[in-house]
Amino acid sequence: MQDLTFRRRWEQSPALSAETCKYIGLLLQCQTKLWHFAFDCLVENEGLQYICHGLRTNSGLQEVEISLRSLYDVEQLGKGLAANKSIRQLKIFNTPSEPLLILLTQLRKNQSITEVHIENCLFTTGTILSGLKHLNAAKIKLSNVQLCKMTDAAIEGLKDCKCTELTILSSTDSSNFGPVMEGLAQNTSITKLSIIHNYQGLISNAMAEHVALMLEQNNTITDLDMNHRANERHFNQPLVDFGFRMICEALLKNNSLTKLDLGACRINDDLSALGDVLIHNTALKVLNLSGNWLNNPTLDKFCEVLKVNATLHTLNLGGCSLSCGAMMNLAAVLHVNRSLTDLDISLHSPEFTQHMYPTLCSALKNNNTLKTVTMGFCDYRLESAGTLASIADLIKTNTSITRLTVRGDMLKSTKEVNIIEFIEALKKNNTLTTLMCGPFTVLKTKQVDYYLKMRRIIP
């Protein structure tokens, strides 16, 4: 047995008897191969001691999901969790504030838990955040939490939090993020911060300002993720351009952030402020702008800066809607840039037609620094012989790309003679290890002749 789960089927389910809890405790003690335990049940008071003993003595558990309804639950089960030496991941859900704070305090004795996930808990007072400082876990995730009545104790808790990765998925009005960012600005342990804000799907100017102030003061966070990929219900709500520019201004004063993810924030900006950042900031190495509008006709300043930038090595523009002029400027960047090693220009743009492939492939042919390239139009079917010939010429000439992804159904309707040319180019290439054509992946192996006979490149 590897998984042991007890959940209430409905809200008014009767409490588990002491006898049932005794058997659960015995299972926890005896099942040495048990790695996952989930518990969300009402229990007769005297029964919890058996489960507590089982948690205390089990030496194989790796993951625990638990809901604590009362102070008595915490007193019993909290002891077992704190004493266990094998648990690595702990998920706490649907737990009131007072029991949660006590549990977090108890867990300061546990040295084995590396990840803590707190979900669907109403933080009726910001004091709950003070409990985070007791955790020894490297990763902490707060999901669907409501941060209310923020206090000085909450700021202190975030300031002294010892984790290295913190994720906050909140549905709270952004006005409560001021104290949160104030505490994080003083934290010296967190290196990766993820903020997903679900309040009306909007990252407001006020929230962006709080994040900007935090970036100006904090010098330990190296990875900031504000990607709204999880916020599909309000996908069309933007990170207001003024807020985006405030974050850019803060990056001019920040020398520690190396990775910035603003994917799917619906930024509609010419990126000139980001261009200023790339001129003066020498720390930023990874930039994700995927899924944004970026409706500026040319992105002139941003592209001019990219030509001479020597620090950025990963740029993701996947799913962006770019004009033909902006794509031409990006092609010009690829001719001269010598720092980018990972590039995604799989665009969501009606203007990305087969005529853009020769231009992009020509720019990529003589670039000897890029290792991973993703290109194409996300919904475009590549049935042009000229398009395939351009990509074949790129594969035959380029000596640095090891992984190439081409969006679109590249070989579905292409004539066999063009596929043969493509295969021959693939055979002559000595650096490419992975080729992805639409949903299919090709590894360079001896099976390439088989693919040729089948008139398609499908593994």
C-alpha positions in Angstrom: 0.0 0.0 0.0 1.4 3.4 -1.0 -1.6 5.7 -0.6 -4.0 6.0 2.4 -6.9 8.5 2.1 -9.8 9.4 4.3 -12.1 12.2 3.3 -15.6 13.2 4.2 -18.1 12.5 1.4 -20.4 15.3 2.5 -20.3 18.1 5.1 -22.5 16.3 7.6 -20.6 13.0 7.5 -20.5 11.4 11.0 -17.3 11.5 13.0 -15.0 8.5 12.8 -15.2 6.3 15.9 -12.2 5.7 18.2 -12.1 2.1 17.0 -11.8 3.2 13.3 -9.1 5.6 14.2 -7.2 2.8 16.0 -7.1 0.8 12.8 -5.9 3.9 10.9 -3.1 4.3 13.4 -2.1 0.7 13.1 -2.0 1.0 9.3 0.3 4.1 9.6 2.6 2.1 11.9 2.7 -1.1 9.9 2.7 0.0 6.3 6.4 0.9 5.8 5.9 1.5 2.0 3.1 4.0 2.6 4.2 7.4 1.1 1.0 9.4 0.9 -1.6 10.0 3.6 -4.6 12.3 3.2 -7.0 13.0 6.1 -10.1 15.2 6.2 -12.6 13.7 8.6 -14.3 14.6 11.9 -13.1 12.3 14.7 -14.2 11.4 18.1 -11.7 13.1 20.4 -10.2 10.0 21.9 -9.5 8.6 18.4 -7.0 11.2 17.3 -4.3 9.9 19.7 -4.1 6.7 17.7 -3.6 8.6 14.4 -1.0 10.8 16.1 1.0 7.8 17.3 0.9 6.3 13.8 2.2 9.6 12.3 4.9 9.8 14.9 6.2 6.3 14.3 5.8 5.9 10.5 9.2 6.1 8.8 8.1 5.9 5.1 5.6 8.7 4.7 6.7 11.4 2.1 3.5 13.4 1.5 0.7 14.3 3.9 -2.5 16.3 3.2 -4.5 17.2 6.3 -7.4 19.5 7.5 -7.5 20.5 11.1 -10.8 21.8 12.3 -10.2 22.5 16.0 -7.5 23.3 18.6 -7.8 19.7 19.8 -7.0 18.4 16.3 -3.9 20.5 16.3 -2.9 19.3 19.8 -3.0 15.7 18.7 -2.1 15.5 15.1 0.3 18.4 15.2 2.5 16.5 17.6 2.6 13.5 15.3 3.5 15.7 12.3 6.2 17.6 14.2 7.8 14.3 15.5 7.8 12.5 12.1 11.2 12.4 10.4 10.3 11.2 6.9 7.6 13.6 5.7 8.8 15.9 2.9 5.6 17.5 1.6 2.8 18.8 3.9 -0.5 20.3 2.6 -2.8 22.0 5.1 -6.2 23.0 3.8 -9.6 24.3 5.1 -8.1 25.1 8.5 -9.2 28.1 10.6 -6.7 30.7 11.6 -6.1 29.9 15.3 -5.4 26.1 14.8 -3.3 27.0 11.8 -1.1 29.4 13.7 -0.6 26.8 16.5 0.3 24.1 14.0 2.9 26.3 12.3 4.4 26.9 15.7 4.6 23.2 16.4 6.3 22.5 13.1 9.4 24.4 14.1 10.6 21.2 15.7 10.4 19.3 12.4 13.5 19.2 10.2 12.4 16.9 7.5 9.6 18.8 5.8 10.9 20.7 2.8 7.6 21.8 1.2 4.5 23.3 2.9 1.3 24.1 0.9 -1.4 26.0 2.7 -4.7 26.1 0.7 -8.2 27.6 1.1 -7.4 29.1 4.5 -8.9 32.5 5.5 -6.2 34.5 7.2 -8.7 36.6 9.3 -5.7 38.3 10.8 -2.3 39.0 9.3 -0.8 37.6 12.5 -1.1 34.2 10.9 1.8 35.1 8.6 3.9 35.4 11.7 3.8 31.6 11.9 5.7 31.3 8.6 9.0 32.1 10.4 8.7 28.9 12.4 8.8 26.7 9.3 12.1 25.1 8.2 10.7 24.2 4.8 12.6 25.4 1.7 9.4 25.9 -0.3 6.1 27.5 1.0 3.0 27.9 -1.1 -0.1 29.9 -0.1 -3.1 29.1 -2.4 -6.5 30.8 -2.5 -5.7 32.6 0.7 -7.4 35.9 1.8 -5.0 38.2 3.6 -7.0 40.5 5.9 -6.2 42.8 8.8 -2.4 42.9 8.2 -0.4 43.6 11.3 3.2 44.3 12.3 3.5 40.7 13.3 2.7 39.6 9.7 5.4 41.9 8.4 7.9 40.4 10.9 6.8 36.9 9.9 7.5 37.5 6.3 10.8 39.3 7.1 12.0 36.3 9.2 10.6 33.5 6.9 13.5 31.0 6.3 12.2 29.5 3.0 14.0 30.0 -0.3 10.8 29.7 -2.5 7.5 31.5 -1.7 4.4 31.3 -3.8 1.3 33.4 -3.1 -1.9 32.8 -5.0 -4.3 35.3 -3.5 -7.8 36.6 -4.2 -7.5 39.5 -1.9 -7.9 43.2 -2.8 -4.4 44.4 -3.7 -4.5 47.0 -0.9 -3.4 44.3 1.5 -0.3 43.6 -0.5 1.5 46.7 0.8 2.4 45.0 4.1 3.2 41.7 2.4 5.7 43.4 0.1 7.0 45.4 3.0 7.9 42.2 4.8 9.4 40.6 1.7 11.5 43.6 1.0 13.4 43.0 4.3 13.6 39.2 3.9 17.1 37.8 3.3 16.3 34.1 2.6 13.8 34.0 -0.3 15.3 33.7 -3.7 12.3 32.8 -5.8 9.0 34.7 -5.4 5.8 33.8 -7.3 2.8 36.1 -7.1 -0.5 35.1 -8.8 -3.3 37.5 -8.1 -6.9 36.5 -8.8 -8.8 39.6 -7.6 -10.8 40.5 -10.6 -7.9 39.0 -12.7 -6.1 42.4 -12.5 -2.7 43.4 -11.4 -3.5 46.9 -10.4 -1.2 49.9 -10.5 -1.2 49.9 -6.6 -0.1 46.3 -6.5 2.6 46.9 -9.2 3.8 49.8 -7.1 4.1 47.6 -4.1 6.1 45.0 -6.1 8.3 47.8 -7.5 9.1 49.2 -4.1 10.0 45.6 -2.9 12.4 45.2 -5.9 14.1 48.4 -5.1 14.9 47.3 -1.5 15.3 43.6 -1.7 18.7 42.2 -2.9 18.2 38.5 -2.4 15.3 37.6 -4.7 16.7 36.4 -8.0 13.6 34.9 -9.6 10.2 36.8 -9.8 7.3 35.1 -11.4 4.1 37.1 -12.0 2.9 34.9 -14.9 -0.9 34.8 -15.0 -1.1 31.4 -16.7 -3.3 30.1 -13.9 -5.8 32.9 -14.2 -7.7 31.8 -17.3 -11.1 33.1 -16.1 -9.9 36.7 -16.4 -7.4 36.2 -19.2 -8.1 39.5 -20.9 -7.4 41.7 -17.9 -4.0 43.4 -18.2 -1.1 44.4 -16.1 -1.7 48.1 -16.6 1.0 49.6 -18.6 1.8 52.3 -16.0 2.3 49.5 -13.5 4.6 47.7 -15.9 6.7 50.8 -16.3 7.0 51.1 -12.5 8.4 47.6 -12.3 10.8 48.5 -15.1 11.9 51.6 -13.2 12.5 49.5 -10.1 14.7 47.1 -12.1 17.0 50.0 -12.9 17.9 50.0 -9.2 17.9 46.3 -8.7 21.1 44.3 -9.3 20.0 40.9 -8.0 17.0 39.8 -10.1 18.2 37.4 -12.8 14.9 35.9 -13.9 11.6 37.9 -14.6 8.4 36.1 -15.7 5.6 38.5 -16.9 3.9 35.9 -19.1 0.2 36.3 -19.9 0.0 39.6 -18.1 -1.5 41.2 -21.3 1.1 43.9 -21.4 0.3 46.3 -24.3 3.4 48.4 -24.3 6.2 49.3 -26.7 8.8 47.8 -24.3 10.9 51.0 -24.4 11.0 51.0 -20.6 12.3 47.5 -20.7 14.9 48.5 -23.2 16.2 51.0 -20.6 16.4 48.2 -18.1 18.5 46.1 -20.5 20.9 49.0 -21.1 21.7 49.6 -17.4 20.8 46.3 -15.6 23.5 43.7 -15.9 21.9 41.0 -13.7 18.8 40.1 -15.7 19.4 36.9 -17.7 16.0 35.3 -18.3 13.0 37.3 -19.5 9.5 35.7 -20.2 7.0 38.0 -22.0 5.0 35.1 -23.5 1.3 35.6 -24.1 1.3 39.4 -24.1 -0.2 41.8 -26.7 2.9 43.9 -27.5 1.0 45.6 -30.3 3.7 48.2 -31.0 4.4 48.3 -34.8 8.2 47.9 -34.5 9.5 47.6 -30.9 12.4 49.7 -32.2 14.1 50.6 -28.9 13.7 47.2 -27.4 15.3 45.5 -30.5 18.1 48.1 -30.8 19.1 47.4 -27.2 18.9 43.6 -27.8 21.5 44.0 -30.6 24.1 45.1 -28.1 22.9 43.5 -24.8 25.5 41.0 -23.5 23.7 39.6 -20.4 20.3 38.3 -21.4 20.5 34.7 -22.5 16.8 33.6 -22.5 14.0 35.5 -24.2 10.5 34.1 -24.5 8.0 35.8 -26.8 5.9 32.7 -27.4 2.3 33.5 -28.1 2.8 37.2 -28.5 1.0 39.2 -31.1 3.7 41.0 -33.1 3.5 43.0 -36.3 5.5 42.2 -39.3 7.7 45.2 -38.7 8.5 44.0 -35.1 9.4 40.6 -36.5 11.7 42.1 -39.1 13.5 44.0 -36.3 13.8 40.8 -34.3 15.4 39.1 -37.3 17.9 41.9 -37.4 18.7 41.3 -33.8 19.5 37.6 -34.5 22.1 38.6 -37.1 24.2 40.5 -34.5 23.2 39.4 -30.9 25.8 37.1 -29.3 24.4 36.5 -25.8 21.0 34.8 -26.4 21.1 31.0 -26.1 17.4 30.2 -25.7 14.8 32.0 -27.9 11.0 31.4 -28.3 9.4 33.4 -31.2 6.4 31.0 -31.7 4.1 33.9 -32.3 0.3 34.2 -32.2 0.2 36.7 -35.0 -1.9 36.8 -38.2 1.0 38.5 -39.9 3.3 35.5 -39.3 3.0 33.9 -42.8 5.3 31.6 -44.7 7.1 34.7 -46.0 8.6 35.3 -42.6 10.4 31.9 -42.4 13.1 32.7 -45.0 13.8 36.0 -43.2 14.1 34.3 -39.7 16.0 31.3 -41.0 18.5 33.5 -42.8 19.1 35.4 -39.6 19.5 32.1 -37.6 21.8 30.4 -40.1 24.9 32.4 -39.1 24.0 32.8 -35.4 26.5 30.6 -33.5 25.3 31.2 -29.9 21.7 30.1 -29.9 21.2 26.5 -28.5 17.4 26.3 -28.2 15.0 27.9 -30.7 11.2 27.8 -30.9 9.7 29.5 -33.9 6.6 29.6 -36.0 3.0 30.7 -35.9 1.0 28.8 -33.3 -2.0 28.0 -35.5 -0.3 28.0 -38.9 -0.1 24.9 -41.2 3.2 24.9 -42.9 2.5 23.4 -46.3 4.8 25.6 -48.4 7.8 24.0 -50.1 9.7 27.3 -49.7 9.1 27.3 -46.0 10.4 23.7 -45.6 13.4 24.6 -47.8 14.2 27.5 -45.6 14.2 25.4 -42.4 16.2 22.7 -44.2 18.8 25.2 -45.1 18.9 26.4 -41.5 19.4 22.9 -40.3 22.2 22.2 -42.8 24.1 25.5 -42.1 23.7 26.3 -38.4 26.3 24.7 -36.1 25.1 25.7 -32.7 21.3 24.9 -32.3 20.8 21.6 -30.4 17.0 21.8 -30.0 14.7 23.3 -32.7 10.9 23.5 -32.4 8.8 24.6 -35.4 5.2 25.3 -34.6 2.7 24.2 -37.2 2.0 20.9 -38.9 5.2 21.2 -41.0 5.2 17.9 -42.9 1.5 17.0 -43.1 0.9 17.9 -46.8 4.4 18.5 -48.1 5.5 16.7 -51.2 7.9 13.8 -50.8 10.7 15.5 -52.8 10.7 18.3 -50.3 10.7 15.9 -47.4 13.7 14.1 -48.9 15.6 17.4 -49.0 14.7 18.0 -45.4 15.8 14.6 -44.3 19.1 15.0 -46.1 19.7 18.3 -44.4 18.9 16.6 -41.1 21.5 13.8 -41.8 24.2 16.3 -42.5 23.7 18.2 -39.3 26.0 17.2 -36.5 24.7 19.4 -33.6 20.9 19.1 -33.6 19.8 16.5 -31.1 16.0 17.3 -30.9 13.7 18.5 -33.6 10.0 19.1 -32.8 7.6 19.6 -35.7 4.1 20.5 -34.4 3.1 18.0 -31.8 5.7 15.4 -32.9 9.3 15.0 -31.7 12.2 13.7 -33.8 15.4 12.5 -32.2 18.4 12.1 -34.5 18.8 8.3 -34.6 19.2 5.6 -37.2 15.5 5.5 -37.5 15.6 8.5 -39.9 15.5 6.2 -42.9 12.4 4.6 -41.5 10.8 8.1 -41.2 11.7 8.8 -44.8 10.0 5.6 -46.0 6.9 6.5 -44.0 6.9 9.9 -45.8 6.7 11.6 -42.4 8.8 12.4 -39.4 6.9 11.0 -36.5 8.5 8.9 -33.8 
